């Protein structure tokens, strides 16, 4: 495996600046993004750079007790998101490529949800019924460090709060505003960025909130349930002392497959909320190219959305999600995974990304997270920070701030490969 090459000089030049910008809240609540200098000598001149991307909307979809809640907040240039630094519009490099994807009619939100519902109801619709076509599309330039840094910063913005005075528009079931439901209490969040021409839209999905992952911790209970459902072999049944998140455990290393699939597709879980979020985003921007990005749990959810609708996805330090994609019966095109449009970026010092944050001595176990999966779908793009930077394997290497600093410290982006030798839950039997 070939990893990206590093430069110590670049770390010293920009590392502290990036870290400070991502951590210190802005004291002035009113700000306007400045116009970037488009003739940046550091840009990859072989790329197509659409006009700068700015935050346009924030979606919040309820789960658990409020699965019908779906709200949108429209963001103005004057609005300040709590904890977010003022950004110039993000510059993202794009490259044209031929992609194998479903016909537009089949991957439309309503058509896809209807088809997947038939699969999950076990009424006999198989993947062979999909009609695959080749299309020319623009995808993120994953070989351009500046593009990766910009996408990582977008995912960092997905963690920040919103003003108490924010105006929300119901785009799902009308919600009783007197209900004791808070912005940070439960649910999945997505920040929608668009370029000046609305030709390309980037949806950044919020990751796990937990003090052990260095975030705010307020959505931790809901996030933990979804983590343990998505990334465990059987409902987080890793010890008789653990409380499971679904009732699918049958006997020793034996799990009921249909039961786990039904739990993943449940209306109050994140995946179903993600489908609604995508549908409402494409309703706002029907003619736009859509890209997904996200960090941690948000990266895995972005990859599942990218797999569902065949849209380009860049995930950062995401837990391995291939098992969940298979359990959800998501469409895998009849092409090698090396031609996939899903890129998983991570580093060797992150035990979550590498699939080794498990066992009684791990912090994941101690924190109540059953992170058992090891296989990503699509491509794995690994920065060897253990060898290159002498980083220790640590939860701190999972943080989004560390990701930004890491990418900035390398001359090139990590090479992307398919991990053909990976196997999930080899010691379990699914009935």
C-alpha positions in Angstrom: 0.0 0.0 0.0 1.3 3.4 -1.0 0.7 6.2 1.5 0.9 10.0 1.0 4.2 11.7 1.6 4.6 14.3 4.2 6.4 17.6 4.8 7.3 18.9 8.3 7.6 22.4 7.0 4.0 22.6 6.0 2.9 21.4 9.5 4.9 24.2 11.2 3.5 26.8 8.7 -0.2 26.1 9.0 -1.0 23.5 11.7 -1.6 25.9 14.6 -3.6 28.3 12.4 -6.0 25.6 11.3 -6.4 24.2 14.8 -7.2 27.6 16.3 -9.7 28.5 13.6 -11.7 25.3 14.3 -11.7 25.6 18.1 -12.3 29.3 19.0 -15.8 30.6 18.7 -16.3 34.0 17.0 -17.1 36.8 19.3 -18.9 39.0 16.7 -22.2 37.4 15.9 -22.5 39.2 12.6 -20.2 38.3 9.7 -20.2 38.0 5.9 -18.0 35.6 4.1 -15.3 37.4 2.2 -14.6 36.7 -1.5 -11.7 34.3 -2.0 -8.8 34.9 -4.3 -9.6 32.5 -7.1 -6.2 32.7 -8.7 -4.6 30.7 -5.8 -1.1 29.4 -6.9 -1.6 26.4 -4.7 -4.6 25.2 -6.7 -4.3 22.1 -8.9 -4.6 23.8 -12.3 -5.8 20.6 -13.9 -9.1 20.8 -11.9 -12.4 22.4 -12.6 -13.1 24.7 -9.6 -16.8 25.6 -9.4 -17.5 29.0 -7.8 -17.0 29.0 -4.0 -19.4 26.9 -1.8 -21.3 28.6 1.0 -23.7 27.2 3.7 -27.3 27.5 2.5 -29.4 25.3 4.7 -29.3 23.2 7.8 -31.6 20.1 8.0 -32.6 18.5 11.3 -34.5 15.2 11.2 -35.9 13.7 14.3 -35.5 10.1 15.3 -36.4 7.9 18.3 -39.6 9.6 19.8 -39.9 12.1 17.0 -39.3 10.3 13.7 -41.8 12.6 11.9 -39.9 15.8 12.6 -38.0 17.2 9.7 -37.1 20.9 9.6 -35.0 23.1 7.5 -33.3 26.3 8.5 -32.2 28.7 5.6 -28.9 30.3 6.3 -28.2 33.9 5.4 -24.7 35.5 5.1 -25.4 37.5 8.2 -26.2 34.5 10.4 -23.6 33.1 12.8 -23.6 29.5 13.8 -22.4 29.0 17.3 -18.8 27.9 17.4 -18.2 28.2 13.7 -15.4 30.4 12.3 -16.2 32.8 9.5 -15.2 31.1 6.2 -14.5 32.4 2.8 -16.5 30.3 0.3 -15.0 26.8 0.1 -13.1 26.0 -3.1 -13.6 22.4 -4.3 -11.8 20.8 -7.2 -13.9 18.6 -9.5 -12.9 16.1 -12.1 -15.1 14.6 -14.9 -15.5 10.8 -14.9 -17.7 8.1 -16.3 -19.8 6.6 -13.6 -22.0 3.5 -13.6 -25.2 4.4 -11.8 -28.9 3.7 -12.0 -31.1 5.4 -14.5 -32.3 8.8 -13.2 -35.8 7.6 -12.9 -34.8 4.6 -10.8 -32.6 6.6 -8.4 -35.1 9.3 -7.9 -36.0 9.5 -4.1 -39.6 8.2 -4.4 -38.7 5.4 -6.8 -35.7 4.3 -4.8 -37.6 4.3 -1.5 -40.4 2.3 -3.1 -38.0 -0.2 -4.5 -36.0 -0.6 -1.3 -39.2 -0.9 0.7 -40.2 -3.9 -1.5 -36.8 -5.5 -0.9 -37.0 -4.9 2.9 -40.5 -6.4 2.9 -39.0 -9.4 1.2 -41.5 -9.3 -1.7 -38.9 -10.6 -4.2 -37.4 -7.5 -5.9 -33.7 -8.4 -6.5 -30.7 -6.3 -7.5 -30.9 -7.7 -11.0 -34.0 -5.6 -11.6 -31.8 -2.4 -11.5 -31.1 -0.7 -14.8 -27.5 0.4 -14.8 -26.2 3.1 -17.2 -22.9 5.0 -17.8 -23.0 8.7 -17.3 -20.5 11.5 -17.4 -20.5 13.4 -14.1 -18.3 15.7 -12.0 -16.8 14.2 -8.8 -14.6 15.7 -6.1 -10.9 15.7 -6.9 -9.7 13.3 -4.2 -6.1 13.8 -5.3 -6.2 17.5 -4.5 -5.3 18.3 -0.8 -7.1 21.6 -0.9 -10.3 20.0 -1.9 -10.0 17.4 0.9 -9.3 20.1 3.5 -12.3 22.1 2.3 -14.6 19.0 2.6 -13.2 18.2 6.1 -13.9 21.8 7.2 -17.5 21.4 5.9 -17.9 18.3 8.1 -16.5 20.2 11.0 -19.2 22.9 10.5 -21.8 20.1 10.7 -21.1 19.8 14.5 -21.8 23.5 15.4 -25.0 24.8 16.9 -27.5 27.4 15.6 -28.9 30.6 17.1 -31.8 30.2 19.5 -33.7 32.7 17.4 -33.3 30.6 14.2 -36.4 30.2 12.1 -37.3 26.6 11.2 -39.5 25.5 8.3 -41.4 22.2 8.6 -40.6 20.0 5.6 -42.0 16.8 7.2 -45.0 16.3 9.5 -46.0 19.6 11.1 -44.5 19.6 14.6 -45.9 20.8 17.9 -43.5 23.5 18.8 -44.5 23.3 22.4 -43.0 19.9 22.6 -39.8 19.6 24.7 -37.6 18.8 21.7 -34.2 20.5 21.4 -31.9 21.1 18.4 -29.3 19.0 20.1 -31.4 16.4 21.9 -31.9 13.7 19.2 -31.9 13.2 15.4 -29.5 13.5 12.5 -28.3 16.8 11.1 -27.1 17.8 7.6 -25.5 21.1 6.4 -26.2 21.9 2.8 -23.5 23.9 0.9 -24.0 25.1 -2.7 -21.9 27.0 -5.2 -22.8 30.4 -6.6 -24.6 28.8 -9.6 -26.4 26.1 -7.7 -24.9 23.6 -10.1 -23.2 21.5 -7.3 -24.5 20.8 -3.8 -22.5 19.3 -0.9 -24.4 17.7 2.0 -22.2 17.3 5.2 -23.6 14.9 7.7 -23.0 15.4 11.4 -21.0 12.6 13.1 -21.2 11.1 16.6 -21.6 13.4 19.5 -19.8 12.1 22.6 -17.2 13.4 25.0 -15.0 10.4 24.2 -15.0 11.5 20.5 -14.3 15.2 21.5 -17.7 16.6 20.5 -20.5 18.2 22.4 -22.0 15.0 23.7 -25.6 16.2 23.7 -26.9 13.8 20.9 -24.8 11.0 22.4 -27.7 8.6 23.4 -29.3 8.6 20.0 -25.9 8.4 18.2 -24.8 5.5 20.4 -27.9 3.5 19.5 -27.3 4.0 15.8 -23.5 3.3 16.1 -24.2 0.0 18.0 -26.8 -1.0 15.4 -24.7 -0.1 12.3 -21.3 -1.3 13.4 -21.9 -4.4 15.6 -22.4 -7.9 14.5 -25.6 -8.4 16.4 -27.3 -5.5 18.2 -24.2 -4.8 20.3 -24.4 -8.3 21.9 -20.7 -8.5 22.7 -21.1 -9.6 26.3 -23.9 -10.9 28.4 -23.5 -7.8 30.5 -24.3 -5.4 27.6 -27.8 -4.1 26.9 -28.6 -4.8 23.3 -30.1 -2.2 20.9 -32.4 -4.7 19.2 -33.8 -8.1 20.1 -32.1 -10.2 17.4 -29.6 -12.3 19.4 -30.5 -16.0 19.2 -27.8 -17.9 20.9 -24.0 -18.0 21.2 -22.6 -16.3 18.0 -26.0 -16.8 16.3 -28.1 -13.8 15.1 -31.4 -13.5 13.3 -30.6 -11.8 10.0 -34.1 -10.5 9.1 -34.4 -9.0 12.6 -31.3 -7.0 12.3 -32.3 -5.8 8.8 -35.7 -4.6 10.1 -34.0 -2.8 13.0 -31.7 -0.9 10.6 -34.7 0.2 8.4 -36.8 1.2 11.4 -38.5 4.6 10.9 -36.9 6.0 14.1 -33.3 5.2 13.0 -30.8 7.4 11.1 -30.9 5.7 7.8 -34.6 6.4 7.2 -34.1 10.0 8.3 -31.2 10.2 5.8 -33.5 9.3 2.9 -35.9 12.1 3.8 -33.0 14.6 4.0 -31.7 13.6 0.5 -35.2 13.9 -0.9 -35.7 17.4 0.5 -32.3 18.5 -0.7 -32.9 17.4 -4.3 -36.3 19.1 -4.2 -34.6 22.4 -3.5 -31.9 21.7 -6.1 -33.4 19.4 -8.7 -30.8 20.0 -11.4 -27.7 20.1 -9.2 -24.9 17.5 -8.8 -25.1 16.3 -5.3 -22.0 15.2 -3.2 -22.0 13.8 0.3 -19.4 14.1 3.0 -19.2 13.5 6.7 -17.0 12.6 9.6 -17.2 9.5 11.9 -20.8 8.3 12.1 -21.6 11.1 9.7 -19.1 9.7 7.2 -20.7 6.2 7.4 -24.1 7.7 6.9 -22.9 9.7 4.0 -21.4 6.6 2.4 -24.8 4.8 2.9 -26.6 7.7 1.2 -24.0 7.8 -1.6 -24.5 4.0 -2.1 -28.3 4.4 -2.2 -28.4 7.2 -4.7 -25.2 6.6 -6.6 -23.7 10.0 -5.7 -20.0 10.8 -5.0 -19.1 10.6 -1.4 -16.0 11.5 0.6 -16.0 10.2 4.2 -13.5 11.0 6.9 -12.5 8.6 9.7 -15.8 6.7 9.2 -16.4 3.4 11.0 -16.6 0.5 8.5 -20.1 0.4 7.0 -20.1 -2.3 4.3 -22.0 -4.7 6.6 -24.7 -2.2 7.1 -24.9 -1.5 3.4 -25.4 -5.2 2.7 -28.0 -5.6 5.4 -29.9 -2.7 4.0 -29.7 -4.3 0.5 -28.4 -1.1 -1.1 -27.6 -1.2 -4.8 -24.0 -2.2 -5.6 -23.3 -1.5 -9.3 -21.8 -4.4 -11.4 -18.4 -2.8 -11.5 -15.1 -3.3 -9.5 -15.1 -1.4 -6.2 -12.0 0.4 -7.5 -14.4 2.3 -9.8 -16.6 3.2 -6.9 -17.5 6.9 -6.2 -17.1 6.3 -2.4 -13.8 7.3 -0.8 -13.0 6.6 2.8 -10.2 8.8 4.1 -8.6 8.0 7.4 -5.3 7.4 9.2 -3.5 4.4 10.8 -3.6 6.0 14.3 -7.4 6.1 14.4 -8.7 2.8 16.0 -12.2 3.5 14.9 -11.4 3.9 11.2 -9.0 1.0 11.2 -11.7 -1.3 12.8 -9.7 -2.1 15.9 -11.5 -0.2 18.6 -13.0 -3.3 20.2 -12.4 -5.7 23.0 -12.6 -5.1 26.8 -9.5 -2.9 26.9 -10.6 -0.5 24.2 -12.1 2.9 24.9 -15.0 2.1 22.6 -15.9 -0.9 24.8 -15.5 1.2 27.9 -17.7 4.0 26.4 -20.4 1.5 25.5 -19.8 1.4 21.8 -19.7 -2.1 20.1 -17.5 -1.2 17.1 -17.0 -4.6 15.6 -17.1 -4.0 11.8 -13.8 -3.8 9.8 -14.8 -3.4 6.2 -15.6 -0.2 4.3 -17.4 -0.2 1.0 -15.8 1.6 -1.9 -12.2 2.8 -1.6 -10.0 3.1 1.5 -7.5 6.0 1.4 -5.2 5.6 4.4 -2.6 8.1 5.7 0.1 6.2 7.5 0.4 8.7 10.4 1.9 6.0 12.7 4.9 5.6 10.4 5.1 9.1 8.9 4.3 11.2 12.0 5.0 8.8 14.8 1.4 9.2 16.0 0.3 6.8 18.6 -2.9 4.8 18.1 -5.4 7.0 20.0 -8.9 8.3 20.0 -7.5 11.8 19.5 -6.5 10.8 16.0 -10.2 10.3 15.2 -11.1 14.0 15.8 -12.1 16.2 12.8 -9.6 18.9 13.9 -6.8 16.3 13.7 -8.0 15.3 10.2 -7.7 18.8 8.9 -4.2 19.2 10.3 -3.2 15.8 9.0 -4.3 16.5 5.4 -2.6 19.9 5.5 0.7 18.3 6.6 1.0 16.0 3.5 2.3 16.9 0.1 -0.1 14.6 -1.6 -3.4 12.8 -0.7 -3.4 9.2 0.4 -3.7 6.6 -2.4 -7.0 4.8 -2.5 -7.3 1.1 -2.8 -9.9 -1.7 -2.3 -9.4 -3.9 0.7 -10.2 -7.3 -0.8 -9.1 -9.3 2.3 -11.5 -7.8 4.7 -14.2 -9.9 6.4 -16.8 -8.8 8.9 -18.2 -11.0 11.7 -16.5 -14.2 10.5 -17.3 -16.0 13.7 -21.1 -15.3 13.7 -23.9 -17.4 12.1 -26.8 -15.4 10.7 -30.1 -17.3 10.4 
